[in-house]
């Protein structure tokens, strides 16, 4: 089972092996979450579901959560960390880049889970899916 880094956030090991979930708690309130999902096939870990309560944004919580995922990846000898986002706010993209991620591509007209790709959805939801990668070591 993968080791979870210690620190200000709480980590719970998840299934599949190589996955972990952290909860940021401040003054007894859950203020943020992030998950890491390992992929043994290509030795990557995916940063998933990062979210910080809107009342606590801009306080470094997302960066601390992102660093937990990077620490987890290094402790468990993953070669890289990847993520995908539909975020439209530039602050999210700047956060990933400040953590060392490189923008590696965009998928235009991305279909969110649950979308039917109906005519109305295609007209109103032109979602761009950005992919990022942080290479930790060469394989």
C-alpha positions in Angstrom: 0.0 0.0 0.0 1.2 3.5 -0.8 2.4 5.7 2.0 0.5 8.9 2.7 2.5 12.0 3.7 1.8 13.6 7.1 1.0 17.2 7.7 -1.8 19.7 8.2 -4.2 17.7 6.1 -5.7 14.3 6.8 -4.9 11.5 4.4 -6.9 8.3 3.9 -5.6 5.6 1.7 -8.1 4.6 -1.0 -8.8 1.8 -3.4 -7.2 1.3 -5.9 -3.8 0.9 -4.2 -1.6 3.9 -4.9 -4.5 6.3 -4.3 -5.0 8.8 -1.4 -7.4 11.6 -0.3 -6.7 14.6 1.8 -9.0 17.0 3.6 -7.9 20.4 4.7 -9.4 21.4 8.0 -9.1 25.0 9.4 -10.7 25.9 12.7 -12.7 22.7 12.7 -14.2 23.3 9.2 -13.4 21.3 6.1 -12.1 24.0 3.7 -10.5 21.9 0.9 -10.1 18.5 -0.6 -7.8 16.8 -3.1 -7.3 13.2 -4.3 -4.4 11.4 -5.9 -5.0 8.3 -8.1 -2.1 6.1 -9.0 -1.7 4.4 -12.3 0.8 1.5 -12.3 0.7 1.1 -16.1 2.5 4.3 -16.8 3.8 5.0 -13.2 1.9 8.3 -12.9 -0.3 9.7 -10.3 -3.3 11.9 -11.2 -4.2 14.9 -9.1 -8.0 14.8 -9.0 -10.9 16.7 -7.5 -9.0 19.6 -5.9 -11.5 22.1 -4.5 -11.3 24.8 -1.8 -14.3 26.5 -0.2 -14.8 29.9 -1.9 -14.6 31.6 1.5 -11.1 30.3 2.0 -9.6 30.9 -1.5 -6.4 32.9 -1.8 -5.0 31.7 1.5 -2.6 29.0 0.2 -4.8 26.0 0.9 -4.9 24.8 -2.7 -1.2 25.1 -3.0 -0.7 23.1 0.3 -3.1 20.4 -1.0 -1.3 20.3 -4.3 2.0 19.9 -2.5 0.6 16.9 -0.6 -0.1 15.2 -3.9 3.4 15.9 -5.1 4.9 14.6 -1.8 2.8 11.5 -2.1 4.0 10.9 -5.7 7.6 11.3 -4.6 7.3 9.1 -1.5 5.8 6.4 -3.7 8.3 6.7 -6.6 5.9 7.8 -9.3 7.7 9.3 -12.3 5.2 12.1 -12.9 2.0 13.7 -11.8 -0.8 14.6 -14.3 -4.0 16.5 -14.1 -6.8 17.7 -16.2 -9.1 20.7 -15.7 -11.9 22.6 -17.2 -11.2 25.6 -15.0 -11.9 28.9 -16.7 -10.3 31.0 -14.0 -6.7 31.9 -14.7 -5.9 31.6 -11.0 -6.3 27.8 -11.2 -3.9 27.6 -14.1 -1.4 29.8 -12.4 -1.6 27.6 -9.3 -0.7 24.5 -11.3 2.2 26.3 -13.0 3.4 27.6 -9.6 3.6 24.0 -8.4 5.8 23.1 -11.4 3.2 21.6 -13.8 3.6 22.3 -17.5 0.6 22.8 -19.8 0.7 19.9 -22.3 -2.5 20.3 -24.3 -6.1 21.3 -24.7 -9.1 19.2 -25.8 -11.7 21.4 -27.4 -15.4 20.7 -27.0 -14.8 18.3 -24.1 -17.9 16.5 -22.9 -18.3 16.6 -19.1 -19.4 13.4 -17.5 -23.1 13.1 -17.8 -23.4 15.3 -20.9 -25.5 13.9 -23.7 -23.8 16.1 -26.5 -27.3 17.2 -27.5 -27.6 20.2 -29.9 -28.3 22.6 -27.0 -25.3 21.3 -25.0 -23.1 21.7 -28.0 -24.4 25.3 -28.5 -24.0 26.4 -24.9 -21.2 24.3 -23.4 -18.0 24.7 -25.3 -15.8 23.2 -22.6 -12.0 23.3 -23.0 -10.2 20.5 -21.1 -6.6 21.5 -20.2 -4.0 18.8 -19.5 -0.9 19.4 -17.3 2.1 17.2 -16.4 4.9 17.5 -13.8 7.8 15.1 -14.6 9.4 14.0 -11.3 12.0 11.7 -12.8 12.7 9.8 -16.0 11.7 6.2 -16.3 
